[in-house]
């Protein structure tokens, strides 16, 4: 009986260790569904994705970069009184254990001066810098103007 209890306690301890180690290695933010809408010529490309904060504290995206863009920025589109506007954001906060969707008409990435890498069918790397000092990399699919 005592041997069975020891084996059970050891099994529980090992399982808890695996959970703790896995949690320690989990990324603070997951990026899903990343894609760019490429437009003809040197027109800017819009980047869209969902960011999931896996922590119990707010984390902000403070910078974005990609070698497929001359400059990559965080923007927010809005409409007030029938007038549409777009503002550059220095940071966007992801709520603790929450998610934020970057989609047409709202938050999005603005890729100005797209390079030859920004071609339909390609995947381009994007790095998002976070306020906790970490960074998350994601491969963004490049789609056409119709989102396909």
Buried (B, 14 or more C-beta within 10 A) or exposed (E): EEEEEEEEEEEEEEEEEEEEEEEEEEBBBBBEEBBBBBBEEEEBBBBBBBBBBBBEEBBBBBBBBBEBBEEBBBBBBEEEEEEEEEEEBEEBBBEEEEBBEBBEEEBBBBBEEBBEBBEEEBBBEBBBBBBBEEBBEBEBEBBEEEEE
